[in-house]
Amino acid sequence: MTTFAAGTGGGSAAATANAALVARLERIPVTRRLLMIRVIIGSATFFDAYTVLVIAFAMPKLVTEWNLTPAWVGAILSAGYVGQFVGAIVFGWVAERIGRMPTLLITIVLFVAMDVACLFAWGGMSMLVFRFFQGIGTGGEVPVASAYINEFVGARKRGRFFLLYEAIFPVGLLFAGLAGYFLVPQFGWRALFVVGLIPALLMIPLRVLMPESPRWLASKGRLEKADEVVSLLEREAVKEGKPLPEPVVRPVDPRATATSDWRELFRGLYLKRTLMIWALWITVYMVNNGLVTWLPTLYQQVFKLPLQTSLLYGWITSAVGVVASVLCALYIDKVGRKRWYAIAFVAATVPLVILTALGATTATQVVILAPIAYAILQTVAFSLYLYSAELYPTRLRAVGTGFGSAWLRAASSVGPLMVGFIVADLGIRYVFASFAVVALIGGLVTMCFAIETKGRVLEELSP
């Protein structure tokens, strides 16, 4: 076991110490503590997902109660995503300054507080404002949590470990659908926001049981504290009877312990990566969140289905997304990120083109084909946090993932607005035609500019 003296001087000395720490961290097996970290952070992410989608299942009721026009529906659905855009950028930067754990606590407090505010919304404007501020908390939590989880796990098991955590996000979307189906007809839309108060309970184990990221600590020169965290994980692995192979020390670039500067995202090799990942975030979420947030309302308003049937059909979309996400988590380490994404984007255009050709004239056509496109693209959407975190070094990981996922929020705000305007002016079939074009663009960007990251140590991928 290696220990580090306080005040390690010089860039090369810090890089050497960091290389030894990374080598020890890479060999640590998945221990009970790491599983606990995944469960606790996953629980927060679960309710983030629930918070994102819950408005879609409250909306059919709100349309009637508040006499909302399609433009108001689109604005309210988009407000949360605009807030998430702000939160992803701001809290990604904050996490690089004060650490992953304090930032996670702040974001959870914010989105729980705004969930309480949504309970007392009295009209379209108040709901829009509350959803915007709730989105700031939600948008900050997810990218920071993704950076945090990635920084604990070695290269060989990183994809599966992280994506089995990330799969909780589509499960949260699924739970929002179930809650909408059972609670809204019986107890009204406010019951959905009562459920969203549960994350307040997560703050106790989050603060007491979870260590700061050792990679972040090392990047800030706090090598003694980083060593304490890694030593704790090593002792627990030994106590659990899990073997610890000899660490394989690889050189780590001295920049790994340099001061973070967000402008580095737009320099050198990171410029191409940044523009590429932004394009993937935009294309996949413009389609998927445009679909999943509007479908329950479309079923009710366009096809005149009963409220409960509309909510059930919306839930089906979320359900198939969960199944696809779990399959992606299990196999993406074998297939590779780039190949998986290219195939998924192109394959998703098929059901969208078929819907366009058929005219999307019946609810049956939509409930069969739209979930297929959504499920395929969901494998890209939910794993982009993994891929984004792999593209950047520790000093840029949270802010890079935050900037990238900010475009997720921007695209997610554009998607519902686009659906609202296209449905009102052109008809529903052109919604699916537009989404097919966007998905095809995502596939082309992947094939031309994406890099493969599977099985590679983070410090080797990103100096």
N, C-alpha and C positions, 0 to 999 in steps of 0.2 A: 504494500500500500504506500502511495506516494503522498507526502505532505509538502506544503509550500510555505515558505517563509513570508512574513508580511513585508511589504515594500519591495517586492521583486522589481528590479530596475532594468530599464532598457527594453526597446521593442523586441529584440531577438530573445532576451531572457523570458519575457512575457509570452512570446510565441512558443518557446520551448515548453514552458510550464503548461500552456494551454493545450499543446499537442499531447502531452502526457495525460492530461485530464480527459481530453476527448477519447483517447485510446482506452482509458478505463471505462468511460461511459458507454462506448460502443460495444463492449463485451458483456455488459450487465444483462442478464436474462429478464424476462417479464416477471416481476415479483408481485406480491400481494399489494404492496404500496403503489406500484405503477398501475395495477388494475383499479385500485381505489381512486387514484388520480383520474383515470379515464372515466370512472363511474360518476364522480362528483362533477367534473367539468362537463361530462356528457349530460348530466341532469340539467345544468344551467343552459347548455345548448339546446336540449330538448324543449325547454320552455321558451327559449328564444324563437325556435321554429314555430312553436304553438302561437306565440305572440304575433309573429309575422303573418300567419295565415288566418288567425281567428276572426279578423275583420271580414274576410271573404264569406264566412259562414254566418256572421251577424248581419251582413249587408242585405240579403233578401228581406229580412224583417225591418231593417232601418229604412229601406226604400219606401215601404208602405207607411211606417210610423211617421217619418219626417218628410214624405212626399219628395224624395230626392230624384233629380233628373239624371240621365246617363252621364252628363258632364260632372255633376257633383259626385256620383259614384266613383268615376275614374279619378277625380281629384283626391277623395278620401283614401282610396286604395293606394294612390301614389304617394300620399303625404308621408306615410311610414317609411317608404323607401328613400325619399329625399332626406329624411332624418338619418337614416342608416348611412347614406352617402357621407354626410357630415361626420357622424360618429366614427366611421371606419377610418377616415383620414386623421381626425383629431386624436382618437385614442390609440391608433397605431403609433403616432408620434409620442404620445404620453408614455406608452409602454416601453419605448426605447430609453426614456429618460428616468422613470421612477421604478420600472420593473413590471413583470407580468402580473404578479399577484395583487398589488395595490390597484392596478388598473382594472382587473377583473372585478374586484369588490365595488369600485365606483360605478362601473357599467351596470352591475346587477341592481344596485340601489336605485339607479336612475330608471331602469325599465320597470321595476316593481312600483316605484312611486307614480309613474305615469299610467300604469295599469289601474291603480286606484283612481286616478283622475278620470280615466275612460268610463268608469262605473257611473260617474256623475255628469257625463256629457248630455247636453240638452238639445243639440241640433247638429247640423252638418258642419258648421264652422268650428264649434268647440271640439268635436271629434277629430276634425282635421288637425287642429293645433296640438291636441294631446297625443295623437298618433305620430306627429312629427317629432316631438320630444322623446316619446317612447322609442322611436326609431333610432335616435342618437345613441341611446344605451344599447339597444340590440346590435346596431351596426358596429359598435366598439367591442362588444364582448366576443363575437365569433372569430374575427381574425386574430385577436390577441390569444384566445384560447387555442387556436390552431397552431400558432407559433410556439406556445408553451408546451403542448403535447408533443410536437415534432422534436423539440429540443431534448427530450428525455430518452428517445428510443434509437437504437442502432440501425444501420442502413439495411441489414438483411430482413428485419422484421418491421421496418417503419411503415411500409404501405399498408399491410394488413392491420397492424395495431392501430394506426391512426384512423383508417377508414372504418374499422369496426366501432371506433368512437364517433366518427363523423356520421355513421349510419343512423345515429340517434336523431339527427336533424330531420330526415324524412319521416322517422317515426313520430316526431313531434308534429309534423304536418298532418300525419295520419290521425293522431290523437285529436288535433283541432277539428278534423272532420267528424270524428266520432262524437266529440263533445257538442258540436253544432247539431248533429242529427238527433241526439237524445235530449239535449238541454233546451235548445231554442224553442221548439214547439211547446214544451211543457213549462219552462220557467222564464222564457224571454231571453233577449240577447245579453243582458247584463250578467247572467249566470256564467257566460263564457269568460268574462273578465275576472270574476271571483276566482275561478280556477287558476288564473294567471298570477295569483298572489303567492302561490306555493314557493316560488324561488326565493322568497325572503328567508325561508328556513335553511337554504343552502349556505348562507353566509357564515354560519357557525363552523361547520367542518371545513369550509373553504379557507377560513382564516387560521384555524388551529392545526389542521392535519397536513397541509400541503406546503412543501418547500418551494422556494424560488427556483427558477430555472438555473441550473449550474452553468449552462452555456452563456446565458445572459450575464450572470455574475462574473464569469471569467472575462467576458468581453469588456466589462467595466473595470477590470483590474482587481476585482475582489476575489483573488484566487484562494485565500484561506477559507472564505465562506463557501465558495464553489467546491473546494475539497471536502468540507464538512458534509455537504449534500451527497456527493458521490460516495464518500466513505459510508454514509448511512445506508445508501442503496446496496453497496457491496456487502456490508455486515448482514443486512436482511436477506440477501441472496444466499449467503453462506448458511445462515440460520435456517433457511427453508430447504437446505440440502441441494441447492442448484449450483452446478459447477461454474467456476469463474476461470476461463482460459487466460493465458498470459496476454497482457495487452500488446497490441501491435501498434507501435508509435509511428505515425506518418508525419512528415513535415506539415506544419500549419503556417500559412502565410501570415507575416507580422501584422497585416491589415486586420486580421481577425480580432485583435485587441485594440484597434484604433477607435477614435471617437467617431460616432455615427454622424453621417451627413446625408439627409434625404436627397440632396441633389445628385448623389452618386447613382441613384436609380436611373438617371438619364445620361450616364457616361459609360464609355467603354463597352464591355460585353453586356452590362446590365441594361443598357438602352434597348437593345433588340428584345431581350427577355421581357422587359417592362411593357413595351408596346404589344408584344405577342400575347402576354397573359391578360392584358386589358381587353384585347379583342375577343379572347375566349370568354372572359367574364361577361362582356356586353352581349355577345350573340346568344349564349346559352340561356342567360337569365331573361333576356328580352322575350324569348319564346316561352320558357317554362313558367315564369311568374305571370306573364300575360295570360297564359292558359289557366293556371291553377287558381288565380284570384278571381277571374271572371266567370269561369264555367258554371258555378252554382246560380249566379244571377242570369246568365244566358239561358240556362235550362228553364228558369221560371219566366223570364220576360219574352224570349224569342219563341220557345216551344210550348209555353203556357203550362208547364208541369206544376203539380202541387209542390208546396214548400218542402215537405219532407222528402219527396222524390228527388227534387233538385239537390238537396243536401246530400242524399245518398249517392247520387251520381257524381257529385263533386268529391265525395269520400273515395269512390272507386279510383279516381285519378291518383289521389295520394297513396292509396294502398299498393297499386302496381309500382309506384315509384319506390316504395320501401323494398319490395322484392328485388327490383333491379339494382338498388343500391347495395344490398347485401351481397348479391352475386358479384358486383364490381369489387367490393371489399375483399372477397375471397380470391379473385383471379387477376386483379390488376398488376400484382407483383410479377406474375408470370407473363402476361401479355405485354406489359409496358404502357406507360402513360401516353406516349405519342400515338402508337398504333391504336390503342383503345379509343382515344378521342377522335381520330380521323374516321374510324369505322362508325362510331356512334353518330357523329354529325351527319354523315352522308345517309346512314340508314334511317335517321329520323325524318328526313325529307320525304321518304316514300309515303307513309300514312298521311302526311300533310298535303302532298300533291293529290293523293286519292280523294281526300275530303274536298279539295278544291274542285276536282273533276266531277265529283258527285253533286256538288253544290251545297253540301252540309244541310240538306233539306229536312232531315229528321233527327230527333234526339238520339235514336239508335245508332245512326252513322257516327255522330259525335262521341257518344259514350264508348264506342268500340275503338275508333281510330285515334281520337285525341289522346286518350291515356297511353296508347302504344308509343306515340311520339314523345309524350312527356316522360315515360319511363326510360326510354333510350337516352334522352338528353339528361335525365336526372343523374345518371351514372357519371356524366361529365360535371354537372353542376355541383354535386356534393363532394366530388374528389378534387375540385380545383383548389380548395384550401391546402390540401396535401401538396399539390404540384407547385402552388405559389410559394409555399414555405421552403420547398426544395430549391427554388431558383435563386434565393438570396442568402447572403451570409448572416450570422447572428446579429451583427450591428445594424442590419437593414431588414431583418426578417419580419418583425411586427409591422414596421411602417410600410414595407413593400407589399406585404399581404393586405394591409389596411388600404393602401392606395388602390390595389387591384380590386379588392372586394367593394371599394367605393363605387367602381364602375358597375359592379353587380347591382348596387342600389340605384344608380342612375338608370341603368337598363330596366330594372324592375319597375321604376316609376314611369318610364316611357311605355313599357308593355301594356299596362292597363289603360293608359290614356289612348294609346294607339287603337286598342280594341274598341274602346268607347266611340271614337271618331269614325272608325271604319264601319262598325255595325250601323251607326246612325246614317252615314252617307252612302255607303256602297253595298252593305250586306255582309252576312257572316262568312260566306265562302271566301271573300277576299282577305279576311283575317288569317285563314290558314295558308293562303297563297303567300302572304307577306312573311309569315313565320317560316315557310319552306325556304324562301330566299335567304333569310337571316341565318338559318341553320347551315345552308350550303356555304355561306361566307365563312362561318366558323370552321367548317371542314377544310376549306382551302387554306386558311391561316395556319391551321394545325400542320397540314402536310408540308407547307413551305417554310415555316419558321420555328416550330416547336423543337425542343431538344429532349432526349431521353434521360431520365433520372433514376430509373429503378436500380436498386442494389448498390448505389453509390453513396459514400459518406458525405454528409452535408458540407464539411470543410473542403472536400475535394471538388465538389460541384461548384462552390462559390467562394473564391479566395477573398 
